[in-house]
Amino acid sequence: MPVILITDALIFILLALAIVTALYTRHHPHLSAPWQRVGRSPVALGALVVLSFYLAIGLLDSLHFHPRLEPVAEITTPQAQYSSQVLSVLDVWLTPLREQREKTFSAPLATHLFVKEAIEQPDGSLIRDYPRLEYGGAHLRDPDRRIVDILLRVLWGLIQGAVLWAALTWLLCWWLGRRQGQTPIEQARLLVSGTLKFPWRTVLFTLGVLLLLSFVIATLASKYHLLGTDKVGEDVLYQTLKSIRTGLVIGTLTTLVMLPAAVILGLMAGYFRGLTDDIIQYVYTTLNSIPGVLLIAAAILMLQVYMTNHAADFASLTERADLRLLALCLILGITSWTGLCRLLRGETLKLREADYVQAATALGVHHQTILARHILPNVLHIVMITLVLDFSGLVLAEAVLSYINIGVDPTMNSWGNMINSARLELAREPMVWWSLVAAFLFMFTLVLAANLLADRVRDAFDPRLRLIA
């Protein structure tokens, strides 16, 4: 039975708006020209491929449903029965990782637990040793052959990834050759030489690296805990992949909340000046004077009180955690629009004195038309770069807020919750480091790709750089 959470609906509405905007932009050359410049940048295309992998995982984790219960032989019911548990398509895909829980900590690719326990021998005596894992490396009769088995699985994963990458490359060369009236071999030579107008070579290289890594990870994760397990024995790789959706929701939905207020109020303050400017300045100066962490903490604590007093309103813990995630997005959006608004106000104050704006005003052009056609296009590069930088900052902010227990719900997978749970594990001897490293690597890759793409988008949308080029 499908389940539509609030954040799921908002995610797919945002995706639909992005598709509609892309189709509209495609049919308007003045709008599509900057994006074509972005498309000719190898760095931007490589970052976009990485972000697409993250987006695909996030969308799979946003398709929720109640799993159907298996019928009991003694009980016959006319209607199908469904569990109260809420799963996603990603959960089904990662079922082995989700269900194969160990007793406690285990290191990456290990076959034994990380801590010693008392093990009873056949003769009744007790010894302290590292017990075998129930699932990780259980297919090995001799744990000493673990290294050989890992190398063979890595090789098999590389072969699978290379075969799929070669097939996709051939399909691309065939498609491009058909459009240009050339054979796939001729198109492949042009692609390798890098003489094509579109940087397909960078796209294929990035895609190849990701495919090879994906197949190696899938091959190893089918028999081992690739990134180890946490204190309760849950697979860290599963937690890390599930945290991708949380990071994307925090970054995108918060941006959606703060963007309209920042753009509208910033342009109005800079263009109309006077009393309008004074009121808007008073609003964002007052809001900036309130400590953001205290405001977020107060909002989250009030929401927790509400959810505790109205526990019957939530059908599952997933819906409860989703409401807290949505509230966190709203409060972060309310507290983060002031920076962009201040930047847009300053830029608009300068642009309203430009000759073309003064000429439009003298000719009696309506204020809304001047703002939409003359001011907004010239500040769009500031909006684009600020949005992506804010996205990166919000992903990191979620980790910090969860670390001090005012972020997402503790039952929800997130990089912040992983870091929060790993802080005490770092004090162990020997140190349990893999949860922290896994969260750091995935968060670092997402933020780095977003920043690289933002830099190229900013260059493409800045009219002044366009004139210099």
C-alpha positions in Angstrom: 0.0 0.0 0.0 1.6 3.3 -1.0 2.4 5.9 1.7 2.9 9.5 0.8 4.8 11.4 3.4 4.8 15.2 3.4 8.4 15.5 2.4 7.8 12.9 -0.3 5.1 15.0 -1.9 7.2 18.2 -1.7 10.2 16.4 -3.3 8.2 15.2 -6.3 6.5 18.6 -6.6 9.9 20.2 -6.7 11.1 17.6 -9.3 8.0 18.3 -11.5 8.7 22.1 -11.3 12.3 21.5 -12.3 11.2 19.5 -15.3 8.6 22.1 -16.4 11.2 24.8 -16.0 13.7 22.9 -18.0 11.2 22.4 -20.8 10.3 26.1 -20.7 13.9 27.1 -20.8 14.6 24.9 -23.7 12.2 26.8 -26.0 13.6 30.2 -25.0 17.2 30.9 -26.4 18.0 33.7 -24.0 17.3 31.4 -21.1 18.9 28.3 -22.5 22.1 30.0 -23.6 23.6 30.1 -20.0 22.8 26.5 -19.4 24.4 25.5 -22.7 27.6 27.2 -21.4 27.3 25.1 -18.3 26.9 22.0 -20.4 30.1 22.7 -22.2 32.1 22.7 -19.0 33.7 19.4 -18.2 33.9 20.1 -14.5 30.2 21.0 -14.3 29.2 17.8 -16.2 31.3 15.6 -14.0 29.8 17.2 -10.8 26.3 16.8 -12.3 26.9 13.0 -12.9 27.9 12.6 -9.2 24.9 14.6 -8.1 22.6 12.5 -10.3 23.7 9.4 -8.4 22.8 11.0 -5.1 19.5 12.2 -6.5 18.6 8.7 -7.8 19.2 7.2 -4.4 17.2 10.0 -2.7 14.2 9.5 -5.0 14.3 5.7 -4.5 14.2 6.4 -0.7 11.2 8.7 -1.2 8.9 6.0 -2.6 7.3 4.7 0.6 4.7 2.0 1.1 3.3 -0.4 3.7 4.6 -4.0 3.0 2.0 -6.7 2.5 1.8 -9.3 5.3 2.1 -12.9 4.4 -1.3 -14.7 4.8 -1.6 -17.1 7.7 -2.8 -20.6 6.8 -5.2 -20.8 9.8 -6.8 -17.4 9.2 -8.5 -16.5 5.9 -9.4 -12.9 5.3 -11.1 -11.5 2.2 -8.8 -8.5 2.1 -5.0 -8.2 2.0 -3.4 -7.3 5.3 -0.6 -4.7 5.4 2.0 -4.0 8.0 2.2 -0.8 9.9 5.9 -0.6 9.1 6.8 2.0 6.4 9.5 1.0 3.9 10.9 2.6 0.8 12.0 1.1 -2.6 15.5 1.6 -1.4 14.8 -0.5 1.7 13.6 -3.3 -0.5 16.7 -3.0 -2.7 18.9 -3.1 0.3 17.0 -5.8 2.2 20.1 -7.9 3.0 21.9 -4.9 4.5 18.8 -3.9 6.4 18.0 -7.3 7.9 21.5 -8.8 8.5 22.3 -7.3 11.9 25.2 -8.5 14.0 25.5 -8.5 17.7 27.6 -5.3 18.0 30.6 -3.6 16.4 32.5 -5.1 13.6 35.2 -3.5 11.5 34.9 -3.0 7.7 35.2 -6.3 5.8 35.7 -8.2 9.0 34.7 -11.8 9.8 34.8 -11.4 13.6 33.3 -9.0 16.1 35.4 -6.0 17.1 35.2 -6.8 20.9 36.1 -10.0 22.7 33.5 -12.1 24.4 33.3 -15.2 26.5 33.0 -18.2 24.2 32.0 -21.6 25.4 34.1 -24.5 24.1 32.8 -28.0 23.3 34.3 -29.2 26.6 32.4 -26.6 28.6 35.4 -24.3 29.2 35.2 -20.6 28.5 37.7 -18.5 26.6 37.7 -14.8 25.7 38.1 -14.3 21.9 36.6 -12.5 19.0 33.4 -14.4 17.9 32.6 -15.1 14.2 30.0 -12.7 12.7 26.6 -14.2 11.9 26.5 -12.7 8.4 29.7 -10.9 7.5 32.0 -13.4 5.8 29.8 -16.3 6.9 30.3 -18.0 3.5 34.0 -18.6 4.3 34.8 -21.9 5.9 38.4 -20.6 6.5 38.5 -16.9 7.6 42.2 -16.8 6.7 41.1 -16.9 3.0 39.3 -13.6 3.5 41.8 -11.5 1.6 41.8 -13.8 -1.4 38.0 -13.8 -1.4 37.8 -10.0 -1.2 40.3 -9.5 -4.1 38.3 -12.0 -6.3 35.1 -10.1 -5.5 36.7 -6.8 -6.3 37.9 -8.1 -9.6 34.4 -9.5 -10.4 32.8 -6.2 -9.5 35.3 -4.3 -11.8 34.5 -6.7 -14.6 30.7 -6.2 -14.2 31.1 -2.4 -14.0 33.5 -2.3 -17.0 31.1 -4.4 -19.2 28.1 -2.1 -18.4 30.2 1.0 -19.0 31.4 -0.4 -22.3 27.8 -1.1 -23.3 26.6 2.4 -22.4 29.6 3.9 -24.3 28.8 1.9 -27.4 25.1 3.0 -27.2 26.2 6.6 -26.9 28.6 6.4 -29.8 25.8 4.7 -31.9 23.3 7.4 -31.0 25.8 10.3 -31.7 26.9 8.6 -35.0 23.3 8.2 -36.1 22.7 11.9 -35.5 25.8 12.9 -37.4 25.6 10.3 -40.2 28.8 8.5 -39.0 29.6 5.1 -37.8 30.0 4.3 -34.0 33.7 3.7 -34.6 34.2 7.2 -36.1 32.2 8.7 -33.3 34.2 6.8 -30.7 37.5 8.3 -32.2 36.1 11.8 -31.9 34.9 11.1 -28.4 38.4 9.8 -27.3 40.2 12.8 -28.9 37.9 15.2 -27.1 37.0 17.2 -30.2 33.2 16.9 -29.7 31.4 20.1 -28.7 29.8 18.5 -25.7 32.3 17.0 -23.1 31.1 13.4 -23.4 34.6 12.2 -22.5 34.3 13.7 -19.0 30.8 12.4 -18.6 31.8 8.8 -19.6 34.9 8.9 -17.4 33.0 10.0 -14.3 30.2 7.6 -15.1 32.8 4.8 -15.5 34.4 5.5 -12.1 31.0 5.6 -10.4 29.9 2.4 -12.0 33.1 0.5 -11.1 32.8 1.7 -7.5 29.1 0.8 -7.4 29.6 -2.7 -8.6 32.6 -3.3 -6.3 30.6 -2.0 -3.4 27.6 -4.2 -4.3 29.7 -7.3 -4.8 31.5 -6.9 -1.4 28.4 -5.8 0.5 26.5 -8.9 -0.5 28.9 -11.1 1.6 30.6 -8.6 4.0 29.8 -5.5 6.0 31.7 -3.2 3.7 31.8 -0.3 6.2 31.4 -2.3 9.3 28.6 -2.3 11.8 27.6 0.1 14.7 27.0 -0.5 18.4 23.7 -2.4 17.7 25.1 -4.3 14.8 23.4 -2.4 12.0 25.3 -2.1 8.7 27.0 1.3 8.4 26.8 1.3 4.6 23.0 0.9 4.9 22.8 3.9 7.3 25.0 6.0 5.0 22.9 5.4 1.9 19.7 6.0 3.9 21.1 9.3 5.1 21.4 10.7 1.5 17.7 11.5 1.3 17.8 13.4 4.6 20.7 15.5 3.4 18.9 16.2 0.0 15.7 17.1 1.8 17.4 19.5 4.2 19.2 21.2 1.3 16.4 21.4 -1.3 13.3 22.0 0.8 15.0 24.6 3.0 16.2 26.4 -0.2 12.6 26.3 -1.5 11.4 28.0 1.7 13.9 30.8 1.8 14.2 31.6 -1.9 10.9 33.5 -2.5 11.3 35.8 0.6 15.0 36.5 -0.1 14.5 37.4 -3.8 11.3 39.4 -3.5 12.2 41.4 -0.4 15.8 41.9 -1.6 14.8 43.4 -4.9 12.0 45.5 -3.3 14.4 46.9 -0.7 17.0 47.9 -3.2 14.7 49.2 -5.9 12.0 51.1 -4.0 14.3 52.3 -1.2 12.7 54.7 1.3 10.2 53.4 3.8 10.1 50.0 2.0 13.8 49.5 2.4 13.7 50.6 6.1 10.9 48.1 6.9 12.7 45.2 5.2 16.0 46.1 6.8 14.3 46.2 10.2 12.8 42.7 9.6 16.0 40.9 8.6 18.2 42.8 11.1 15.8 41.8 13.9 15.8 38.2 12.7 19.6 38.2 12.4 19.8 39.4 16.0 18.1 36.2 17.3 20.6 33.3 17.9 19.7 30.8 15.2 20.6 27.8 17.3 18.3 28.9 20.1 15.4 29.6 17.7 15.8 26.2 16.1 16.0 24.5 19.5 12.9 26.3 20.7 10.9 25.3 17.6 12.0 21.7 17.7 11.3 21.4 21.5 7.8 22.8 21.0 7.2 20.4 18.2 8.3 17.5 20.4 5.8 18.6 23.0 3.1 18.6 20.4 4.0 15.2 19.0 4.1 13.8 22.6 0.7 15.1 23.4 -0.8 14.0 20.1 0.9 10.6 19.6 -2.3 9.1 18.3 -2.2 11.4 15.3 0.8 9.6 13.8 0.3 6.2 12.3 4.0 5.3 12.5 7.4 6.5 13.8 8.3 7.3 10.2 5.5 9.9 9.9 6.5 11.4 13.2 10.1 11.7 12.1 9.0 13.1 8.8 7.1 15.9 10.5 10.1 16.8 12.5 12.3 16.9 9.3 9.8 19.2 7.7 9.7 21.5 10.7 13.5 21.6 10.7 13.4 22.6 7.0 10.9 25.4 7.7 12.8 26.9 10.6 16.1 26.7 8.8 14.5 28.4 5.8 13.1 31.2 8.0 16.5 31.8 9.6 18.7 31.6 6.4 17.0 33.9 3.9 18.5 37.1 5.4 22.0 36.7 3.9 20.8 36.4 0.3 18.3 39.2 0.8 21.1 41.5 2.0 23.2 40.7 -1.0 20.4 41.3 -3.5 19.5 44.6 -1.8 23.0 45.9 -2.3 23.3 44.7 -5.9 19.8 46.2 -6.7 20.8 49.6 -5.2 23.6 49.7 -7.7 21.7 48.4 -10.7 18.8 50.8 -10.3 21.2 53.6 -11.2 22.3 52.0 -14.4 21.6 53.8 -17.6 19.2 51.2 -19.1 17.1 51.1 -15.9 17.0 54.9 -15.8 15.9 54.9 -19.5 13.2 52.4 -18.8 11.9 54.4 -15.9 11.9 57.6 -18.0 9.9 55.8 -20.7 7.2 54.9 -18.1 7.9 51.2 -18.0 6.1 49.5 -15.1 8.2 48.8 -12.0 7.3 45.1 -12.1 8.6 44.9 -15.7 11.8 46.6 -14.8 12.4 44.3 -11.9 11.6 41.2 -13.9 13.5 42.1 -17.2 16.3 44.3 -16.1 17.1 43.8 -12.4 16.5 40.1 -11.9 18.5 38.7 -14.8 21.5 40.7 -13.6 21.4 39.4 -10.0 20.6 35.8 -11.0 24.2 34.7 -10.8 24.2 35.8 -7.2 21.1 33.8 -6.5 22.5 30.7 -8.2 25.8 30.7 -6.4 24.2 31.5 -3.0 21.6 28.8 -3.4 24.2 26.1 -4.0 26.5 27.4 -1.3 23.5 27.5 1.1 22.7 23.9 0.1 26.2 22.8 1.1 26.0 24.8 4.3 22.6 23.3 5.2 23.8 19.8 4.6 26.6 20.5 7.1 24.2 22.4 9.4 22.1 19.2 9.8 25.1 17.3 11.0 25.9 20.0 13.6 22.3 20.3 14.8 21.9 16.5 15.1 25.2 16.4 17.0 23.6 18.6 19.7 20.2 16.7 19.5 18.1 19.4 18.0 18.3 18.1 14.4 16.3 15.4 12.8 14.6 12.7 14.8 17.0 10.1 16.4 15.1 7.3 14.6 15.8 8.8 11.2 19.0 8.0 9.4 21.2 11.0 8.8 24.9 11.9 8.6 24.4 14.1 11.7 23.0 11.2 13.7 25.8 9.0 12.6 28.4 11.6 13.7 26.5 12.1 17.0 26.5 8.3 17.7 30.2 8.0 16.7 31.5 10.7 19.1 31.6 8.3 22.1 32.9 5.4 20.0 36.0 7.5 19.2 37.0 7.3 22.8 37.1 3.5 22.8 40.3 1.6 22.7 40.8 0.5 20.0 38.9 3.3 18.3 35.7 2.7 16.3 36.3 5.1 13.4 34.3 3.8 10.5 30.9 5.4 11.2 32.5 8.8 11.3 34.6 8.2 8.2 31.6 6.9 6.2 29.5 9.9 7.0 32.4 12.3 6.2 33.1 10.7 2.8 29.6 10.8 1.5 28.9 14.3 2.9 32.2 15.5 1.5 31.5 14.1 -2.0 28.0 15.7 -2.1 29.1 19.1 -0.9 32.2 19.1 -3.2 30.1 18.2 -6.3 27.5 20.9 -5.5 30.2 23.6 -5.0 32.0 22.7 -8.3 28.7 22.8 -10.2 27.7 26.1 -8.5 31.0 27.7 -9.5 30.4 26.9 -13.2 26.8 28.0 -13.0 27.8 31.3 -11.5 30.3 31.9 -14.4 27.6 31.1 -17.0 24.9 33.3 -15.5 27.0 36.4 -14.7 26.4 38.9 -17.5 29.6 40.7 -16.8 31.7 37.6 -17.2 29.7 36.7 -20.3 30.6 40.0 -21.9 34.3 39.5 -21.1 34.2 36.0 -22.7 
